Amino acid sequence: MMKPTLAAAFAAMIAVSGCQLGGSKSAAAAAPQSVAAVNPYLWRATLDTLAPLPLQSADALGGLVIYDWKSFEEAPAERIKATVYILDSRLRADGVKVSVYRQVNTDGTWTDAGVDNETGQQLENKILERARLLKASEIG
């Protein structure tokens, strides 16, 4: 289970990143122009929602986005990373899967730690919410 300090920092990251309609220039630039394998709204929403995490690799055709470790000021002895799988070319609730990993630093050594089961689901919901906003902004 996540400690309250890291959970609060991660929740704040989710809340802030999911609320903006404009997105960041770097995330928009990294979004594919036309991708047949994955949904472009889910792709861009993933990059926008998890923008606070450092991007390690992104495969637009395979629908895999891997983020590197990041510690937050509120919990410097803990760090998180995420992997996002975009599973469909359609904008569907089951079209995205997020895996979150957490480590704690004990005496200078990073060791794996548990993650609240709801964290991945909350991120998936934020990505879906953002994808729907992106789609609606292009239609309307």
Secondary structure, DSSP 8 states (H G I E B T S, - for coil): ---HHHHHHHHHHHHHHHH-SS--HHHHHHS-SS-SSS-HHHHHHHHHHTTTS-EEEEETTTTEEEE--EEETTEEEEEEEEEEEE--SS--TTSEEEEEEEEEEETTEEEEE---HHHHHHHHHHHHHHHHHHHHHHH-
